[in-house]
Amino acid sequence: MYLMSNLPPYEPTAEFLNMTFTGTAPTTFDWRSKGAITPVKDQAQCGSCWAFSATENVESENFIAGKGLPTLAPQQMVDCAKDGCYGCSGGWPYKAFLYVAKAGGDDTEATYPYTARDGSCKDKQGTVGAKISGYKQVSKDETQIQNALTTVGPFSVCVDAEEWSFYSGGIVTPSNCGRSVDHCTQLVGYDSTKAPGYWIVRNSWGTDWGIQGYIYLQMGSDVCLIADYVTYAVSA
């Protein structure tokens, strides 16, 4: 249950997702049921959540592009993404996306295993599991995020997770969350069958935490900053 201790300013330069949505989004949606999500991972005692969030998104976007679901290497981003990222001390997923696009891809976990500590960069020695051309941002509007999630794929989201340590179930409400970003995760779905509904968020603290590694955040109130830092990779 490790949070980031060092974040540079949030200054993304990618264009925003520009889509016209027609009709009504389904009341429930979950990318896990589509086969687009790898098993929950564990970042251990390293503030590398940003790398896990980015890695998980690249994995999912690769699957949605019809190229399979690889298990990729967050350790490569920890070791090699140096522009505005600080390894186990924190970083932004969009910076990791920029690194992966420039480096020619993210290696597989099998060829670049996770160590939970800062290391020397070895990005030319592993086997590339997925490539991206860049990334895009998503509007802070939760209705737009809901619509986009069903078509574009799971998203990388950064949140305030200060109060998440003891979460074991239920829906997190605004009164249970702060407003200072310190953690990054993956938004994989939602359930709005009963108002106000909840977002389904995948964490990187192992399956013993939360609901087998997941947490539910109330929809419609920007709980834990869920709508403020939403990005996704563009598969190459």
Buried (B, 14 or more C-beta within 10 A) or exposed (E): BBBBEEBEEEEBEBEEBEEEEEEEBEEEBBBBEBEBBBEBBBBBEBBBBBBBBBBBBBBBBBBBBEBEBBBBBBBBBBBBBEEBBBBBBBBBBBBBBBBBBEBEBBBBBEBBEBBBBBBEBBBEEBEBBBBBEBBBBBBBEBEBBBBBBBEBBBBBBBBBBBEBEEBEEEBBBBEBBBEEBBBBBBBBBBBBEEEEBBBBBBBBBBBEBBBEBBBBBBBBBBBBBBBBBBBBBBBB
